[in-house]
Amino acid sequence: VVNKIINLIGEDRNTTIIDGNGTGDVVNVTADWVNISGFTIRNSSSVYMSGGLKIYSVHNGIYNCNFSYNWNGIWSYQSGHNIIINNIVSNNNYNGILSYESDYDNITNNTASNNNGCGIRLMGSNSNCITDNVVSNNGKGIYLLLSSNNNITNNTASNNNGCGICMYNL
């Protein structure tokens, strides 16, 4: 649990590993202004809606990390104004990146592949920028549900099973 303003910087995102050993969320951020970079974050529990990184706060930066073998790789939950840039989210049980009721997130230049659910999923999330991401070989590529005023620009979505970019407003 990260509950203070801090910069967590790993030495190398391929060799500096935070392993959740299959129990709960691996890293849970509850403070504003936290920056995390240079880690592999893996093996959250397989319980519905757990995550490699769960963000419950605003104005955080997630840079140059690997997220794999989690339920959700990165989960921004009822927060916003987060910056999620240059990450690799792959082989997660459900979503690579999930923005749930989170507004004004910047999701840029990430690679989301081989996630069983969606590469990038927004649910009830508005005014986000999703730019320059590569989303491939997921259940669905970029999936928006009940989300509006989002800017989706210059992404590559290929070989996703359900769709490349899906938008639903039920």
N, C-alpha and C positions, 0 to 999 in steps of 0.2 A: 504494500500500500504506500503510495506516494502522496503525502498530505501536506507538503511544504513546497514553496517555490524552490526549484532546483534545476540544474542542468545535469542530466545523466549522460555521460559520454563514454561509450565503449571503445576499446582500442581498435577492433576490427569487426565489422558486422558478420563476417563469416566464422570467426573463431571466439568471439566474446559472447557466451551463450547464457541466457536465463531460461532454465528448463523448469516448467511447472509440475513435472512428474505426474501429469494426469489428474491433478486436484485443483479445482476452482479456476479463477482467473490467474494468469501468470503475473501481470502487472496491472494494478488498479490505481488510476490517477484521480484523486479527489481534490487537488489544489489547482488553482489557476497558475498560468505562467510557468509551466513545466516543459522543458525541452528534453527529448530523448533521442539519441542518435548512436549508431554504431554497434547495435546488438542483433543477435538472433534471439527471438522470443518464441518459444515453442512449447507444445504439449500442455495446453490447458485441459481441463476436464472435458468430457464429451457431453456434459449436461447442457441441455438447450440454453442458448444465449450466454454461455461462458465465453471468455475471450483470451487471446494472447495478451492484448492490451485493451483495457476498458477505460474510457475517459468519461468522467462525470463532472467535468469542469470546462472552463473556457480559456481561450487564448493559449493553447498548448501547441508545441511543435513536435512532430514525429518525422525524423529524417533518417534516411540511409540505414534502415533496419530490414531484417528478414523476419517474416512471420509464417510459421508452418506448423502443421499438426495441432491446430487449435480448433475449437468449434467455430469461432469467428476470429480472423487474424487481428483486425483492429475494429473496435466498436466504440463509436462516439455516441454516447447515450444522454439525451436531454441536455445537450451542451451546444457549443458552437464557437465560431471564430477560430477553429483549430486549423493548423497547417499540417497536411499529410503529404510529404514530398519525397520522391526517390526511394520508395520502399519496394520490397519484393514480398508479395503475399501469395503463397502457393501451398497447395495440398492441405487446405483447411477443410474440416468436415462440413462446414456450411458456407459462410461468406468470407471472402477475402477482406473487404472493407465494408462495414455496415455503419451508416449514419442514420440513427433512429431519433426522430424528433430533435434534430440538431441542425441549426441554421448557420449560414455564412461560413461553412467549412471550405477550405481550399484543398482539393484532392488533385495533385498534379504529378505527372511523370512517374507514376507507379506502374509496376508490372504485376498483374493479377492473373494467375494461371492455375489450372488444375484444382480449382475449388469446387466442391460438390454442389453448392448452392449457386451463389452469384459471385462474380468477380468484384463488382462494386454495387452495393444496394443502398438506396435511400428510401426510408419509410417515414412519412410525415415530416420530411426535412425540406426546407425552403431556402432559396437564394444561395445555393452552393455553387462553386465553380469546379467542374470536373474537366480537366484539360490535360492533353498530351499523355494519356495513359495507354498502356497496351494490355488488353483484356482478352485472353484466349483460353480455350479448352476448359471452360467452366460450365456449370449447369445452365446459367444465363450469364450474359456479358455484363452490361450496365442496366440495372433494373430500378425503376422509380415507381413507388406506390404512394398515392396521396401526397405528392410532393409537387411544388410549383415554383416558378421563377428561377429555375436552375439553369446554369449556363454549361452546356456540354459541347466542348470544342476540341477538334483535332485529336480525337481518340481513335485507336485502332481496336476493333472488336472482331475477332475471327475464331472460327471453329468452336463456338459456344453451342451447346445442345439446344437450348430453348429459344434463344434469340440473341442478337447482337446488342441492341438497345431496346428495352421494353419500357413503356410508360402506361400506367394504369391509374385512373382516377375513379374509383368505385364509389 
